[in-house]
Amino acid sequence: MKKIIIGIGILFFLSSCAGIGVDRSESLIVIDAGHGGHDGGAKSNGKLEKDLVLQISKKLYKELKSEGYRVYLTRNSDRFLKLGQRTRVADKKDAKVFISIHANAIASKKHFNHVEGVETYFLQKTRDAKSQAIAARENASVLQGTDKLSQNVIIDAVLNGPKIIQSHKLAIDVQNNIIKKLNDEYQGVKDGGVRPAPFWILVGASRPSILVEVGYITNDKERKRLFTSNYQEEIVEGIVEGINKYLDNRKRELGF
Ligand SMILES: [Zn+2]
């Protein structure tokens, strides 16, 4: 436990001191494809979240590579990863951005076709019941085997860290650009906004970190769109433009 807290402290120190240039070949982006293996994530109409997020993450990997970034994808096949396996590379290799890709779902069948849209999350405590419920669902698989005390200690250590401001900025740029791209080609895509939530995957990564819920697979219209290549490509382009914008602004802030 102690080791983990010291580790987090060092990582905060490093992340606030590290030269954050935006020479793309120097910038590592970590993409985390949610779930995998025995953990299918959300499920609807025979479709699984783990398959959708892998398709999108692979496209995102390719696109970021072609933009000149160094990119690491946490999984490129259908396998389960523990929390540390998802976040370790971002910490070790000084990633500029950590982005976890997920898809959303709701439990109440009668509301399936009324709830839709893209949402981007960054780590922060919240009283919002909806965000808490989504985080609880996504956290269930990554929290297996972690005791309650460790969970609370780590959350408190991280919640006021400097990365929150950067993560929030990154979330805004990515969310806005995804919505812009999708609305260029599709009608009525709902902007679910940027939201704070206690996602475990974002606690583990010390870099500016966000989690994108690309849409609700419990919504018929959205699920059909989400599993098409074209819709996935628009999401990917939006994420890439959001990352570019965030890093360009970061460069300006730091006066490079
Ligand atoms: Zn998920």
Residues whose N, C-alpha, C, O or C-beta is under 5 A from the ligand:
A	BS01	ZN	G34 G41 H102 A103 E138
